């Protein structure tokens, strides 16, 4: 019996379970609120009935269909045998096979990339993602067994996927995710800061001015946090390159200038938004 490598990480199903409970509550609330509104209006407003039906349909989906779909996704993955790799679909049936020679050519072409959820080898239909599985020792052990079996059947040496090497890959994925989220927060904060500053020119806009100051303070904290994340990511990237002697991992390299200019997007977005609002106010 070979080792089975799932397509989706274990934490994915835990998050989906929590998400299912959240949407159940939302759908129940929508159904109750708009059901009561429809009764008060004696079912005369069609849009209230449509929202009520939507809430019921959403509730039925997350009660009956979503759990079955998640159980089916657990069957999707790869099975590593001595002769080749077998691919299984959501029905648990084998659909195709991947030869070890194909994976060996992918490694020789440096088609090894780090993603947020794992280490990806290959491209297209023949790519395989070795998940990090940081929250489960049993799942991480199963992934390492599949990784070792792949290394056993191909000639080029693969990057270290355990202990220090895996920890550095986890850190890289974490820093990239944090950097993206902080950049998005800066852009959103710049938009609202432009709105508040534009409306603060009115005579009775003290609340808007205070809101602009609060948003600006939050923007400053996010900006400092983003710079800290960039520094940590650059240091971790250096350690990762030193840890991989062959430097076989490809993908996006650390472009220092591009990374450090990311926080300037916030100022540019703020100026554009404020200029747009000012132009709109003057034109009207």
C-alpha positions as CSV (number, residue, x, y, z in Angstrom):
1,X,0.0,0.0,0.0
2,X,1.3,3.4,-1.0
3,X,1.2,6.7,0.8
4,X,-1.8,9.0,0.1
5,X,-1.1,12.7,-0.2
6,X,-4.4,14.8,0.1
7,X,-5.1,17.7,-2.2
8,X,-6.4,19.9,0.6
9,X,-4.8,20.5,4.0
10,X,-6.4,19.4,7.2
11,X,-6.8,23.0,8.4
12,X,-8.9,23.7,5.3
13,X,-11.7,21.4,6.4
14,X,-11.6,22.8,10.0
15,X,-12.0,26.3,8.6
16,X,-14.8,25.2,6.3
17,X,-16.6,23.7,9.3
18,X,-16.4,27.0,11.1
19,X,-17.5,28.8,8.0
20,X,-20.4,26.5,7.6
21,X,-21.6,27.3,11.1
22,X,-21.2,31.0,10.4
23,X,-23.3,31.0,7.2
24,X,-26.0,28.9,8.9
25,X,-26.4,31.6,11.4
26,X,-26.4,34.3,8.7
27,X,-29.0,32.4,6.6
28,X,-31.2,31.8,9.7
29,X,-31.1,35.5,10.6
30,X,-31.9,36.5,7.0
31,X,-34.8,34.1,6.8
32,X,-36.3,35.2,10.1
33,X,-35.9,39.0,9.5
34,X,-37.3,39.1,6.0
35,X,-39.9,36.4,6.8
36,X,-41.3,38.7,9.5
37,X,-41.1,41.8,7.2
38,X,-42.9,39.9,4.5
39,X,-45.7,38.9,6.9
40,X,-46.0,42.5,8.1
41,X,-46.3,43.8,4.5
42,X,-48.8,40.9,3.8
43,X,-46.5,39.4,1.1
44,X,-47.0,42.4,-1.1
45,X,-43.3,43.2,-1.7
46,X,-41.7,40.7,-4.0
47,X,-38.1,41.6,-3.1
48,X,-38.6,40.7,0.6
49,X,-39.9,37.3,-0.5
50,X,-36.9,36.8,-2.8
51,X,-34.5,37.6,0.1
52,X,-36.4,35.2,2.3
53,X,-36.2,32.4,-0.3
54,X,-32.5,33.1,-0.7
55,X,-31.9,32.7,3.0
56,X,-33.8,29.4,3.0
57,X,-31.8,28.1,0.0
58,X,-28.5,29.2,1.6
59,X,-29.5,27.4,4.8
60,X,-30.4,24.2,3.0
61,X,-27.2,24.3,1.0
62,X,-25.0,24.5,4.1
63,X,-27.0,21.8,5.9
64,X,-27.2,19.1,3.2
65,X,-24.9,19.9,0.3
66,X,-21.8,21.5,1.8
67,X,-20.9,18.6,4.2
68,X,-21.2,16.1,1.5
69,X,-19.0,18.2,-0.8
70,X,-16.3,18.6,1.9
71,X,-16.3,14.8,2.5
72,X,-15.8,14.3,-1.2
73,X,-12.9,16.7,-1.3
74,X,-11.1,14.5,1.3
75,X,-10.9,11.7,-1.3
76,X,-9.0,13.9,-3.8
77,X,-5.3,13.6,-3.9
78,X,-2.3,11.5,-4.9
79,X,-1.2,8.0,-4.1
80,X,2.6,7.3,-4.2
81,X,3.4,3.8,-5.2
82,X,6.7,2.1,-6.1
83,X,6.1,2.3,-9.8
84,X,4.3,5.7,-10.3
85,X,2.0,8.3,-8.8
86,X,-1.8,7.8,-9.1
87,X,-4.2,10.7,-9.1
88,X,-7.7,10.3,-7.5
89,X,-10.8,12.6,-7.9
90,X,-13.5,13.6,-5.4
91,X,-15.3,10.3,-6.0
92,X,-12.2,8.3,-4.8
93,X,-11.6,6.9,-8.3
94,X,-8.3,6.9,-10.1
95,X,-8.3,9.2,-13.1
96,X,-4.7,9.2,-14.3
97,X,-1.1,8.5,-13.5
98,X,2.1,10.6,-13.2
99,X,5.4,8.9,-13.9
100,X,8.4,9.6,-11.6
101,X,10.4,10.5,-14.7
102,X,7.9,13.5,-15.3
103,X,8.6,14.8,-11.8
104,X,12.3,14.3,-12.2
105,X,12.3,16.5,-15.4
106,X,10.2,19.1,-13.5
107,X,12.9,19.2,-10.8
108,X,15.7,19.4,-13.3
109,X,13.9,22.4,-14.9
110,X,13.7,24.0,-11.5
111,X,9.9,23.9,-11.4
112,X,9.8,24.0,-7.6
113,X,7.9,26.8,-6.0
114,X,6.9,27.9,-2.5
115,X,3.3,28.8,-2.0
116,X,1.3,29.8,1.0
117,X,0.0,26.2,1.7
118,X,2.9,24.1,0.6
119,X,5.8,23.3,-1.7
120,X,4.7,22.8,-5.4
121,X,6.7,20.6,-7.8
122,X,5.8,20.6,-11.5
123,X,3.4,22.6,-13.6
124,X,0.0,22.2,-15.2
125,X,-1.8,18.9,-14.7
126,X,1.4,17.2,-13.4
127,X,2.0,19.6,-10.5
128,X,1.9,18.2,-6.9
129,X,1.6,20.3,-3.8
130,X,3.3,19.0,-0.6
131,X,1.3,20.6,2.1
132,X,2.9,22.1,5.2
133,X,0.3,20.8,7.6
134,X,1.6,22.9,10.6
135,X,-1.4,22.0,12.8
136,X,-1.3,18.2,12.6
137,X,1.8,16.1,13.4
138,X,0.1,13.0,11.9
139,X,-0.7,14.8,8.6
140,X,2.8,16.4,8.4
141,X,4.3,12.9,8.9
142,X,2.3,11.6,6.0
143,X,3.4,14.4,3.8
144,X,7.0,13.8,4.6
145,X,6.6,10.1,3.8
146,X,5.3,11.0,0.3
147,X,8.1,13.6,-0.1
148,X,10.7,11.0,0.8
149,X,9.2,8.5,-1.6
150,X,9.5,11.0,-4.4
151,X,13.1,11.8,-3.5
152,X,13.8,8.0,-3.5
153,X,12.6,7.7,-7.2
154,X,14.3,10.8,-8.7
155,X,17.9,11.7,-9.1
156,X,18.1,15.5,-8.3
157,X,18.2,16.4,-4.7
158,X,15.1,18.1,-3.4
159,X,15.0,21.0,-1.0
160,X,15.0,20.1,2.7
161,X,11.4,19.7,3.7
162,X,11.7,19.0,7.4
163,X,13.0,20.7,10.6
164,X,14.8,23.9,9.7
165,X,13.9,23.8,6.0
166,X,10.1,23.4,6.6
167,X,10.1,26.0,9.3
168,X,11.7,28.6,6.9
169,X,9.1,27.7,4.2
170,X,6.3,28.2,6.8
171,X,7.8,31.5,7.8
172,X,8.0,32.6,4.2
173,X,4.4,31.8,3.5
174,X,3.3,33.5,6.7
175,X,5.3,36.8,6.0
176,X,3.9,36.9,2.4
177,X,0.3,36.5,3.6
178,X,0.8,39.2,6.3
179,X,2.4,41.6,3.8
180,X,-0.5,41.2,1.4
181,X,-3.1,41.7,4.1
182,X,-1.3,44.8,5.5
183,X,-1.1,46.3,2.0
184,X,-4.8,45.8,1.4
185,X,-5.6,47.5,4.8
186,X,-3.4,50.4,3.8
187,X,-5.4,50.9,0.5
188,X,-8.7,50.5,2.3
189,X,-7.7,53.0,5.0
190,X,-6.5,55.5,2.4
191,X,-9.9,55.4,0.7
192,X,-11.8,56.1,3.9
193,X,-9.2,58.7,5.0
194,X,-9.8,60.5,1.6
195,X,-13.6,60.4,2.2
196,X,-13.4,61.7,5.7
197,X,-10.9,64.5,4.8
198,X,-13.0,65.6,1.9
199,X,-16.2,65.8,4.1
200,X,-14.3,67.5,6.9
201,X,-14.3,70.8,5.0
202,X,-18.0,71.2,5.7
203,X,-19.0,73.5,8.6
204,X,-20.5,70.7,10.7
205,X,-18.1,67.9,10.0
206,X,-16.3,67.6,13.4
207,X,-17.1,63.9,13.5
208,X,-15.6,63.4,10.0
209,X,-12.4,65.1,11.1
210,X,-12.1,63.0,14.2
211,X,-12.7,59.9,12.1
212,X,-10.0,61.0,9.6
213,X,-7.5,61.4,12.5
214,X,-8.3,57.9,13.8
215,X,-8.0,56.3,10.4
216,X,-4.6,58.2,9.9
217,X,-3.4,56.8,13.2
218,X,-4.4,53.2,12.2
219,X,-2.7,53.8,8.9
220,X,0.5,54.7,10.6
221,X,0.5,51.6,12.8
222,X,-0.2,49.4,9.7
223,X,2.6,51.1,7.8
224,X,5.1,50.4,10.6
225,X,3.9,46.8,10.9
226,X,4.3,46.4,7.1
227,X,7.9,47.7,7.2
228,X,8.6,45.2,10.0
229,X,7.1,42.4,8.0
230,X,9.2,43.3,5.0
231,X,12.4,43.3,7.1
232,X,11.6,39.9,8.6
233,X,10.7,38.5,5.1
234,X,14.0,39.7,3.7
235,X,16.0,38.1,6.6
236,X,14.1,34.8,6.2
237,X,14.6,34.8,2.4
238,X,18.4,35.1,3.0
239,X,18.3,32.1,5.4
240,X,16.2,30.1,3.0
241,X,18.7,30.6,0.2
242,X,21.6,29.7,2.5
243,X,19.7,26.6,3.7
244,X,19.1,25.3,0.1
245,X,22.6,24.6,-1.2
246,X,21.5,24.0,-4.7
247,X,19.0,26.9,-4.6
248,X,16.6,24.7,-6.5
249,X,13.6,26.7,-5.3
250,X,12.4,29.0,-8.0
251,X,9.6,31.6,-8.3
252,X,9.5,35.2,-7.0
253,X,12.8,36.4,-5.7
254,X,13.1,39.1,-3.1
255,X,13.0,42.3,-5.0
256,X,14.0,44.8,-2.3
257,X,13.1,48.0,-4.2
258,X,9.6,46.7,-5.1
259,X,8.9,45.4,-1.6
260,X,10.0,48.6,0.1
261,X,7.9,50.8,-2.2
262,X,4.7,49.0,-1.4
263,X,3.9,51.3,1.6
264,X,4.0,54.3,-0.8
265,X,0.9,52.9,-2.4
266,X,-1.1,54.2,0.6
267,X,0.1,57.8,0.1
268,X,-0.6,57.6,-3.7
269,X,-4.0,56.2,-3.1
270,X,-4.8,58.8,-0.5
271,X,-3.8,61.7,-2.8
272,X,-5.8,60.2,-5.7
273,X,-8.9,59.7,-3.7
274,X,-8.7,63.2,-2.1
275,X,-8.1,64.7,-5.6
276,X,-11.0,62.8,-7.1
277,X,-13.4,63.9,-4.3
278,X,-12.2,67.5,-4.6
279,X,-12.7,67.5,-8.4
280,X,-16.2,66.0,-8.0
281,X,-17.2,68.6,-5.4
282,X,-15.9,71.5,-7.5
283,X,-17.6,70.2,-10.6
284,X,-21.0,70.0,-8.8
